[in-house]
Amino acid sequence: MLKRTLLLAMAGLALVSFLACGGDDDDEGGELSGSDFSGPPRDPAKNVPADQIGKVNVIPAGSDWYVGENNFVFGLTNIKDEPQGGATAVATFYDLRDPGNPKPAFTVEAVQSAPGVGKQVQHTHSGGEIHLHGGQDEDRVGYYARVKFTYAGQWGIAVEAELKDGTKGVDSIGFTVYAKPNMAAPGEDAPKSDNLTKNDVKDISEIDSGSPPNDMHDVKIKDSIAARRPLVVVFSTPAFCTSRFCGPVNEEIEALKEQYDSSVDFVHIEIWRDFDKKVMNPTVKEWLIWPDGSLREPIVYVVDKKGVIYDRWEGPVAANIMEASVKAVSDGATR
């Protein structure tokens, strides 16, 4: 379950204070009207209706944000801290270089991503095993926005949300943008990993904790890159995933595989070689380990035919968010 996070940065706290104090009456305020954000960014901090304060919470569901283009993801909860799907969410990002004077930088409409949500369907694996896909909690979702950060340091986000029950609210958080990514990122050459496949192990469970295992263990990443085949790589550990999103995200990747398998290779990398002994898969070390030794999951990468990372998502990503990039590399697009 998504958990409410504390605002640790003073810049973030400044933004919260700014939201609470109100402002000029002639500003548009927090109304969720229209979706044309081509003009000046909205500034919900200027005039938040009193009855919208404290009604929703925004929770970051990612962490490796850096100067350049990012897939920013957050979750929403209601006043009871219960995750909320089916919401409308408009996000304004703030320049917090002057903590006492937050400046709206740009506004985007976030898109819901609901991995594993929907009608349960039977999925037959190559070995004949039948696995049920779908049926996940419709409120365990994320909201993604494509954004471009222009400087490293403290930023803020204010989200104007309307929940599916009609509740309107505004909430804000502060977060850090790094000068460069902490793990493999779009625009970089993909590591030419010699990942284990089903032909390298006695039992597929050695490299896939899912039950049953998926069908994404046929290809070595290095071989796809050498053959100039685009690929999708999902890093997840279904049986041990702390966020409980790994299995549903894998299902979304499998759905894309059924559609694009003829032109794109699909690879699942299990995080742990031995979970009990905390032995990590070597491929994970090549792609995901931060300078401080930590890692995040699940993470999904799209790699183009030149072996360059084309796109990347952290967290609860679903097919509706990923498909445009998968189709692009399938059609030959490169970075």
Secondary structure, DSSP 8 states (H G I E B T S, - for coil): --------SHHHHHHHHHHHH---TTS-TT-------SSS---GGG---GGGBTSEEEEE-----BSEEEEEEEEEEETT--B--S-EEEEEEEE-SSTTS-EEEEEEE-EEE-TT-SS-EEEE-TTS-EEEE----TT--EEEEEEEE-SSEEEEEEEEEE-TTS-EEEEEEEEEEBSS-SS--TTSB--------GGGSSSGGGT--SSS--S--S--HHHHHHTT--EEEEE--TTT-TTS-HHHHHHHHHHHHHHHTTTSEEEEE-SEEETTTTEE-HHHHHHT--TTS---S-EEEEE-TTSBEEEEEESS--HHHHHHHHHHHHTT---
